[in-house]
Amino acid sequence: MGIRKFYAFIEPYRSYSFLAMFLLISTIFFDLTIPRIIQEIIDQGVIPRNSSVVLRYTLLMLGFTVISALLTIGNTFLSVRVAQGFGADIRSSIYKKIGCVC
């Protein structure tokens, strides 16, 4: 079975797939900003002993972590939905093709 035959099964889940990919890229963005925020905490807060900067960046980092977690949950939900639907559609198609073996 060629890859082109799979496109018919993927098509109903195209929007979910693109949304899952967007959520994944967004998650990566937020995850990669955390080390930069830690750098700013050390450079602008810890070394000069400025506790307000430490608190501000810590809350920002906490917010980014929560956003990243929510995006990851959404990505997982959509990815599982696409995978389960795709698999069910292929199984149904194969079952119809070979017929009932009762």
Secondary structure, DSSP 8 states (H G I E B T S, - for coil): --HHHHHHHHGGGHHHHHHHHHHHHHHHHHHHHHHHHHHHIIIIIITTT-HHHHHHHHHHHHHHHHHHHHHHHHHHHHHHHHHHHHHHHHHHHHHHHH----
